[in-house]
Amino acid sequence: MTPTRIISTLIVLAMVGVTAGLPAPAETGQERVAPPTADKQGADPATTPQEWLVVPVFYATNRNFVGENGSIAYSEEPNNKALLFGVKNIASPIPVYTKVDKDTEKRMSWHRMVKEPKIIDPSEPPAPPDADSSKCTFQDKTLGREEIVPAFISYMKDSGSKETVVFVHGCCANFDKSMQRAATIAAYLQAPVLLYDWVSPKGFKKYLENETRAEQTMDDFCRFLSKIEKLSDPGNVTIMGHSMGTRFVDQAMVRRSQRAIGGQTLPKFRELIMSNADSDATSFLNHAREFTMNAEKSRIYFNSKDEVLDYSATVHGRFPRLGNPGPLLSDLSKTEGIELVDITQNNSKHEIPFWIVANLHRFNNLGKVKEFELKHVSPGLISVERTELSQAEPEQTLSECVCNR
């Protein structure tokens, strides 16, 4: 298929998706949430004050800095120089199915705020409110290359957390949306998060450009991860990728495995998490052993109704993606060291199943949740299934604004 035909196919798929009422491809990685409705007491959640967590997120990015007057902002173009670093406070919705107590908030330097959400578009979820920057323990600021890792490790120690999470976002997401996901991961996993933010132009029609951008910064990510490993015990580090971001995690682990093959001792990371992976399932299966030797545990979250990955599979010659492996599921589940988690019944579409990832990571179960249960389908394969008590999926929304905006 020629490049012109591929692009034409993408445009047609986008048009078909919108016409059929499917999630728009331009919103890859973003869950569509129904407009809020009034509760039993007649209160409208869209105008009722809600609670939010303000979370500091450290980041490394190859985007071009466009902030003004002290703001932290980045464009959808690369800076063509080197990685840039900083920390920024993000407002995140209070987690569902995962309790956050006051002690956790204090040690993590988080704070709660209760404000009315902003109604920008009645058909969309309310956007998070602006936060009061004076209440933020960490002020938004850029950091130098030699400052970022020590500053992050210092925050980790001050928080009392024994682990940290390195997160790589997926395709077609701008800086703000990527930071919002990172903050949500921090709130659910209750651990400091360091985001690796790569240039990923918005819009599914720019999908091919996203793939190229990912390839162009892959080396930077591997070098950055190597530096983290030298300054922090890998046994306390979890690495998580979402959608196209899983390719970074995959390639970094395959490259790293060569050290063990060469006879070097290979300290293992705490966990590798691949959510809704937009990568070729067959290719991953071919080197799965090299991948798993890098961590104590590796989990792959897949969704058989992930329509974004259906689009991707079509563009990639109809070969199944790792986040929706289809006929390759059986072979993947037999791979030693990998646990596949079927999240289809969570109805989170292409979004990260935050509460499931957090509870499995922290407790190896779903926690005190009556609406869902874990079913062990076969060795290496588990399924998250609804119980009779479950009436609707938990509401997962992503924040839109930040502290010090």
Secondary structure, DSSP 8 states (H G I E B T S, - for coil): --HHHHHHHHHHHHHHHHHTT---GGGTT----------TTS--TTTS-EEEEEEEEEEEE-EEE---TT---EEEEE-SS--EEEEEEEEEE--SSS---HHHHHHTT-EEEEE--B-S-TTS--B---B-GGG-SS--EEE-TTTHHHHHHHHHHHHT-S-EEEEE--TT--HHHHHHHHHHHHHHHTS-EEEEE----SSGGGHHHHHHHHHHHHHHHHHHHHHHHHHS-GGGEEEEEEGGGHHHHHHHHHHHHHHHHTT-----BSEEEEES--SBHHHHHHTHHHHHTTBS-EEEEE-TT-HHHHHHHHHTTT--BTTB-GGGHHHHHTSTTEEEEE-GGGT-TTS--HHHHHHHHHHSS--S-SSEEEEEEETTEEEEEE-TT--S---------BBT-
